[in-house]
Amino acid sequence: MYEHTKPYIINLPLSHVPQGKRSNQECGRYPGTRLHDIRTETEPLTLDQNGFEHSKSIPLSISYEEFRDSAKVKDDYCEGVRTALLEMTGAEHGHVIHHAIRRRHMSFPEKPRGSAEAETDQPIQGVHCDFTPLQAYRYLKKFFGDGSDTIWKNRRVQILQVWRPLRGPVMDWPLGVCDTRTVNEDADLVATDNIWTYTVSESYNVYHRPAHKWYYIHEQGPDDVLLFKGYDNAEGVATSCPHAAFELEDTTSMDGHLRESIECAILLVYPIPVTKP
């Protein structure tokens, strides 16, 4: 169907959508998918090779209670993430695109989009990549205006996503990431419109393939950051990383807490490469 019709989802109440059709997406569950623990891998898993990595270099900077203070989250936590990524990567510019706190409500997953009682947005079960090249360029344009074309052509432009639980170890709907080396970008990724009251953004949905190899951080705590690619225009490296929340079959060590997490997306622009005569 999506060879002829672009998938979409309308992020509005059904009462505001003509004929009550929120989306033309058809998605399926794939139970029994094996996920590998990043901690136990003998070979290093890296952003450029696999599309993700485990990091302990991103400061938490604020307390669990302060994550309910929107100003603290924006001014202290997100700024700390931006500064840390600039130091880690050597990028010249860094801009916070967005952040999202998710606190699972008991109505999830029966109500995937949550309920009226849900405090925040809920975990996302659909496998996706948040940024297509078009969407990445839109954000570059937002921050750099008329100079965006020159930057896009001559510099490395990257979006990194930083995901961590607010408390842990998280056993309730953790985040899984797919090894980019096992993804066929031309065949597996489908550009999708996300329609809001204020904008239309574009992301990728992902076709299921048995060859996809999945990872997560077992018993991930707040100090354990899952760092993954949102987008990268550099050649010869992972471009983006499919990801989704998933339900663990064995949660016997779960402490009873429902998943609480924060994700922060940062746009990075690298210096112009040095050329030699």
C-alpha positions as a Python dict, from the first residue, in 0.01 Angstrom:
ca = {
    (1, 'M'): (0, 0, 0),
    (2, 'Y'): (277, 244, 89),
    (3, 'E'): (432, 218, -256),
    (4, 'H'): (137, 431, -371),
    (5, 'T'): (7, 606, -56),
    (6, 'K'): (219, 784, 201),
    (7, 'P'): (145, 671, 557),
    (8, 'Y'): (31, 935, 802),
    (9, 'I'): (-92, 984, 1156),
    (10, 'I'): (-300, 1278, 1277),
    (11, 'N'): (-218, 1377, 1634),
    (12, 'L'): (-558, 1527, 1711),
    (13, 'P'): (-867, 1400, 1893),
    (14, 'L'): (-1082, 1183, 1668),
    (15, 'S'): (-1365, 1434, 1703),
    (16, 'H'): (-1154, 1682, 1505),
    (17, 'V'): (-1063, 1436, 1228),
    (18, 'P'): (-1301, 1400, 931),
    (19, 'Q'): (-1470, 1055, 935),
    (20, 'G'): (-1273, 976, 1248),
    (21, 'K'): (-976, 826, 1063),
    (22, 'R'): (-660, 913, 1251),
    (23, 'S'): (-417, 710, 1040),
    (24, 'N'): (-381, 484, 737),
    (25, 'Q'): (-102, 284, 903),
    (26, 'E'): (-135, -90, 943),
    (27, 'C'): (105, -221, 1206),
    (28, 'G'): (165, -569, 1346),
    (29, 'R'): (315, -715, 1662),
    (30, 'Y'): (617, -945, 1641),
    (31, 'P'): (637, -1133, 1973),
    (32, 'G'): (941, -1344, 2052),
    (33, 'T'): (1191, -1100, 1906),
    (34, 'R'): (1531, -1160, 2062),
    (35, 'L'): (1706, -859, 2210),
    (36, 'H'): (2076, -869, 2296),
    (37, 'D'): (2212, -704, 2609),
    (38, 'I'): (2455, -428, 2514),
    (39, 'R'): (2643, -483, 2840),
    (40, 'T'): (2745, -839, 2750),
    (41, 'E'): (2873, -774, 2397),
    (42, 'T'): (3242, -847, 2355),
    (43, 'E'): (3290, -614, 2059),
    (44, 'P'): (3225, -240, 2107),
    (45, 'L'): (2897, -108, 1968),
    (46, 'T'): (2939, 245, 1834),
    (47, 'L'): (2730, 528, 1694),
    (48, 'D'): (2898, 532, 1355),
    (49, 'Q'): (2908, 157, 1308),
    (50, 'N'): (2585, 36, 1472),
    (51, 'G'): (2386, 357, 1512),
    (52, 'F'): (2391, 349, 1892),
    (53, 'E'): (2615, 310, 2195),
    (54, 'H'): (2603, 284, 2573),
    (55, 'S'): (2741, 594, 2744),
    (56, 'K'): (2802, 703, 3101),
    (57, 'S'): (2941, 1042, 2997),
    (58, 'I'): (2615, 1238, 2985),
    (59, 'P'): (2552, 1403, 3325),
    (60, 'L'): (2218, 1357, 3498),
    (61, 'S'): (2256, 1713, 3636),
    (62, 'I'): (1916, 1734, 3811),
    (63, 'S'): (1737, 1516, 4065),
    (64, 'Y'): (1445, 1282, 4006),
    (65, 'E'): (1205, 1531, 4167),
    (66, 'E'): (1336, 1819, 3952),
    (67, 'F'): (1228, 1639, 3633),
    (68, 'R'): (878, 1768, 3717),
    (69, 'D'): (1006, 2125, 3685),
    (70, 'S'): (989, 2215, 3315),
    (71, 'A'): (1233, 2506, 3354),
    (72, 'K'): (1490, 2282, 3526),
    (73, 'V'): (1455, 2020, 3253),
    (74, 'K'): (1497, 2271, 2972),
    (75, 'D'): (1759, 2504, 3119),
    (76, 'D'): (1966, 2261, 3324),
    (77, 'Y'): (1924, 1905, 3199),
    (78, 'C'): (1892, 1965, 2824),
    (79, 'E'): (2167, 2227, 2833),
    (80, 'G'): (2391, 1982, 3017),
    (81, 'V'): (2326, 1719, 2749),
    (82, 'R'): (2404, 1967, 2473),
    (83, 'T'): (2731, 2073, 2637),
    (84, 'A'): (2836, 1713, 2702),
    (85, 'L'): (2776, 1613, 2339),
    (86, 'L'): (2979, 1907, 2212),
    (87, 'E'): (3269, 1797, 2430),
    (88, 'M'): (3233, 1429, 2333),
    (89, 'T'): (3203, 1476, 1959),
    (90, 'G'): (3406, 1786, 1874),
    (91, 'A'): (3107, 1943, 1701),
    (92, 'E'): (3118, 2320, 1662),
    (93, 'H'): (2749, 2397, 1717),
    (94, 'G'): (2478, 2224, 1917),
    (95, 'H'): (2106, 2301, 1941),
    (96, 'V'): (1836, 2129, 2144),
    (97, 'I'): (1559, 2017, 1906),
    (98, 'H'): (1321, 1880, 2167),
    (99, 'H'): (1290, 1671, 2478),
    (100, 'A'): (1018, 1428, 2584),
    (101, 'I'): (943, 1290, 2928),
    (102, 'R'): (730, 973, 2930),
    (103, 'R'): (570, 830, 3243),
    (104, 'R'): (381, 512, 3168),
    (105, 'H'): (20, 506, 3283),
    (106, 'M'): (-161, 186, 3377),
    (107, 'S'): (-386, 233, 3071),
    (108, 'F'): (-86, 163, 2845),
    (109, 'P'): (-51, -53, 2635),
    (110, 'E'): (-426, -117, 2611),
    (111, 'K'): (-453, 251, 2520),
    (112, 'P'): (-128, 313, 2328),
    (113, 'R'): (-177, 687, 2324),
    (114, 'G'): (-259, 696, 2694),
    (115, 'S'): (-575, 820, 2858),
    (116, 'A'): (-710, 1139, 3005),
    (117, 'E'): (-547, 1043, 3335),
    (118, 'A'): (-200, 995, 3184),
    (119, 'E'): (45, 1258, 3304),
    (120, 'T'): (264, 1254, 2992),
    (121, 'D'): (292, 1098, 2648),
    (122, 'Q'): (327, 721, 2660),
    (123, 'P'): (600, 486, 2532),
    (124, 'I'): (600, 430, 2157),
    (125, 'Q'): (564, 68, 2048),
    (126, 'G'): (593, 128, 1674),
    (127, 'V'): (943, 85, 1536),
    (128, 'H'): (1051, 418, 1387),
    (129, 'C'): (1326, 669, 1315),
    (130, 'D'): (1237, 1022, 1419),
    (131, 'F'): (1410, 1212, 1137),
    (132, 'T'): (1418, 1172, 761),
    (133, 'P'): (1677, 1379, 568),
    (134, 'L'): (1398, 1628, 490),
    (135, 'Q'): (1307, 1666, 856),
    (136, 'A'): (1672, 1699, 959),
    (137, 'Y'): (1715, 1978, 703),
    (138, 'R'): (1404, 2153, 834),
    (139, 'Y'): (1560, 2171, 1179),
    (140, 'L'): (1889, 2292, 1035),
    (141, 'K'): (1694, 2566, 856),
    (142, 'K'): (1520, 2658, 1180),
    (143, 'F'): (1850, 2722, 1359),
    (144, 'F'): (2070, 2852, 1076),
    (145, 'G'): (1830, 3019, 833),
    (146, 'D'): (1974, 3126, 499),
    (147, 'G'): (2310, 2964, 567),
    (148, 'S'): (2159, 2617, 589),
    (149, 'D'): (2225, 2512, 229),
    (150, 'T'): (2596, 2586, 258),
    (151, 'I'): (2621, 2403, 590),
    (152, 'W'): (2428, 2101, 456),
    (153, 'K'): (2660, 2069, 156),
    (154, 'N'): (2992, 2131, 327),
    (155, 'R'): (2963, 2013, 685),
    (156, 'R'): (2867, 1708, 884),
    (157, 'V'): (2517, 1756, 1024),
    (158, 'Q'): (2406, 1511, 1288),
    (159, 'I'): (2114, 1458, 1524),
    (160, 'L'): (2189, 1253, 1834),
    (161, 'Q'): (1919, 1125, 2069),
    (162, 'V'): (1991, 1073, 2437),
    (163, 'W'): (1759, 833, 2624),
    (164, 'R'): (1768, 739, 2991),
    (165, 'P'): (1526, 626, 3262),
    (166, 'L'): (1449, 873, 3539),
    (167, 'R'): (1486, 589, 3789),
    (168, 'G'): (1589, 230, 3757),
    (169, 'P'): (1670, -37, 3692),
    (170, 'V'): (1404, -13, 3423),
    (171, 'M'): (1234, -346, 3348),
    (172, 'D'): (900, -200, 3244),
    (173, 'W'): (886, -123, 2871),
    (174, 'P'): (1256, -40, 2814),
    (175, 'L'): (1386, 100, 2487),
    (176, 'G'): (1522, -126, 2215),
    (177, 'V'): (1748, -15, 1928),
    (178, 'C'): (1815, -189, 1597),
    (179, 'D'): (2166, -238, 1461),
    (180, 'T'): (2180, -15, 1155),
    (181, 'R'): (2406, -265, 978),
    (182, 'T'): (2110, -505, 958),
    (183, 'V'): (1873, -244, 808),
    (184, 'N'): (1825, -191, 435),
    (185, 'E'): (1746, 180, 428),
    (186, 'D'): (1598, 172, 78),
    (187, 'A'): (1367, -124, 145),
    (188, 'D'): (1294, -106, 519),
    (189, 'L'): (1224, 262, 587),
    (190, 'V'): (898, 434, 488),
    (191, 'A'): (864, 814, 514),
    (192, 'T'): (556, 903, 720),
    (193, 'D'): (373, 1231, 786),
    (194, 'N'): (304, 1327, 1147),
    (195, 'I'): (31, 1591, 1152),
    (196, 'W'): (-4, 1831, 1445),
    (197, 'T'): (-200, 2151, 1499),
    (198, 'Y'): (116, 2356, 1450),
    (199, 'T'): (320, 2162, 1191),
    (200, 'V'): (364, 1854, 977),
    (201, 'S'): (683, 1658, 1045),
    (202, 'E'): (827, 1356, 867),
    (203, 'S'): (966, 1040, 1026),
    (204, 'Y'): (1035, 683, 913),
    (205, 'N'): (822, 381, 989),
    (206, 'V'): (1011, 52, 960),
    (207, 'Y'): (913, -273, 790),
    (208, 'H'): (979, -584, 996),
    (209, 'R'): (1263, -806, 871),
    (210, 'P'): (1385, -1123, 1046),
    (211, 'A'): (1742, -1010, 975),
    (212, 'H'): (1711, -704, 1201),
    (213, 'K'): (1926, -739, 1513),
    (214, 'W'): (1800, -571, 1829),
    (215, 'Y'): (1973, -453, 2147),
    (216, 'Y'): (1890, -293, 2479),
    (217, 'I'): (2063, -216, 2810),
    (218, 'H'): (1957, -475, 3066),
    (219, 'E'): (1845, -318, 3395),
    (220, 'Q'): (1929, 28, 3264),
    (221, 'G'): (1964, 292, 3536),
    (222, 'P'): (1964, 673, 3525),
    (223, 'D'): (2342, 681, 3482),
    (224, 'D'): (2318, 454, 3177),
    (225, 'V'): (2250, 655, 2862),
    (226, 'L'): (2137, 494, 2539),
    (227, 'L'): (2282, 724, 2276),
    (228, 'F'): (2159, 670, 1921),
    (229, 'K'): (2153, 831, 1577),
    (230, 'G'): (1856, 1042, 1478),
    (231, 'Y'): (2025, 1143, 1153),
    (232, 'D'): (2373, 1182, 1006),
    (233, 'N'): (2461, 1318, 661),
    (234, 'A'): (2820, 1186, 672),
    (235, 'E'): (2909, 913, 425),
    (236, 'G'): (3009, 565, 529),
    (237, 'V'): (2850, 577, 876),
    (238, 'A'): (2515, 479, 1029),
    (239, 'T'): (2253, 728, 916),
    (240, 'S'): (1971, 667, 1164),
    (241, 'C'): (1871, 409, 1423),
    (242, 'P'): (1527, 239, 1436),
    (243, 'H'): (1399, 212, 1792),
    (244, 'A'): (1087, 136, 1997),
    (245, 'A'): (968, 51, 2346),
    (246, 'F'): (914, -319, 2403),
    (247, 'E'): (769, -549, 2668),
    (248, 'L'): (1012, -783, 2840),
    (249, 'E'): (883, -1138, 2876),
    (250, 'D'): (1064, -1196, 3206),
    (251, 'T'): (1019, -908, 3449),
    (252, 'T'): (1059, -1105, 3772),
    (253, 'S'): (1320, -859, 3901),
    (254, 'M'): (1097, -561, 3831),
    (255, 'D'): (1062, -336, 4137),
    (256, 'G'): (702, -244, 4060),
    (257, 'H'): (780, 100, 3916),
    (258, 'L'): (628, 188, 3581),
    (259, 'R'): (872, 321, 3324),
    (260, 'E'): (969, 688, 3350),
    (261, 'S'): (1217, 824, 3098),
    (262, 'I'): (1349, 1129, 2921),
    (263, 'E'): (1475, 1163, 2566),
    (264, 'C'): (1660, 1467, 2435),
    (265, 'A'): (1744, 1528, 2067),
    (266, 'I'): (2040, 1750, 1981),
    (267, 'L'): (2135, 1890, 1639),
    (268, 'L'): (2513, 1901, 1593),
    (269, 'V'): (2710, 2079, 1321),
    (270, 'Y'): (3076, 1991, 1281),
    (271, 'P'): (3361, 2218, 1169),
    (272, 'I'): (3442, 2246, 801),
    (273, 'P'): (3690, 1968, 718),
    (274, 'V'): (4048, 2083, 667),
    (275, 'T'): (4160, 2042, 306),
    (276, 'K'): (4519, 2018, 187),
    (277, 'P'): (4657, 2171, -133),
}
